Amino acid sequence: MEKEIRKYKTYMTVVKVGTLAIASLVLFAAATILPTNTATIGYGIF
């Protein structure tokens, strides 16, 4: 049981990191493509 919980926690951490990585990539792409909208997009997410 303990092993399962640890596995689940590790999985959740990986998912969180992956989500953050994808979000930052999207923000970076948006900043590159639409320099004028960067502030608006950043403000909308945070």
C-alpha positions as CSV (number, residue, x, y, z in Angstrom):
1,M,0.0,0.0,0.0
2,E,2.8,2.4,0.9
3,K,4.5,1.7,-2.4
4,E,1.3,2.6,-4.3
5,I,1.0,5.9,-2.5
6,R,4.6,6.8,-3.3
7,K,4.1,5.8,-6.9
8,Y,1.0,8.0,-7.1
9,K,2.8,11.0,-5.5
10,T,5.7,10.6,-8.0
11,Y,3.2,10.4,-10.9
12,M,1.5,13.6,-9.7
13,T,4.8,15.4,-9.5
14,V,5.7,14.3,-13.0
15,V,2.3,15.5,-14.3
16,K,2.7,18.9,-12.5
17,V,6.2,19.4,-13.9
18,G,5.0,18.4,-17.4
19,T,2.0,20.7,-17.3
20,L,4.3,23.6,-16.2
21,A,6.8,22.8,-18.9
22,I,4.0,22.8,-21.6
23,A,2.5,26.0,-20.2
24,S,5.9,27.8,-20.3
25,L,6.5,26.5,-23.9
26,V,3.1,27.8,-24.9
27,L,3.8,31.2,-23.3
28,F,7.2,31.3,-25.0
29,A,5.7,30.5,-28.4
30,A,3.0,33.1,-27.9
31,A,5.6,35.7,-26.9
32,T,7.6,34.9,-30.0
33,I,4.6,35.0,-32.4
34,L,2.6,37.8,-30.8
35,P,4.9,40.3,-29.1
36,T,2.1,42.8,-28.6
37,N,-0.1,40.3,-26.8
38,T,2.5,38.9,-24.4
39,A,1.5,41.1,-21.4
40,T,-2.2,40.3,-21.9
41,I,-1.6,36.5,-22.2
42,G,0.7,36.5,-19.1
43,Y,-1.8,38.5,-17.1
44,G,-4.6,36.2,-18.1
45,I,-2.8,33.1,-16.9
46,F,-1.4,34.4,-13.7
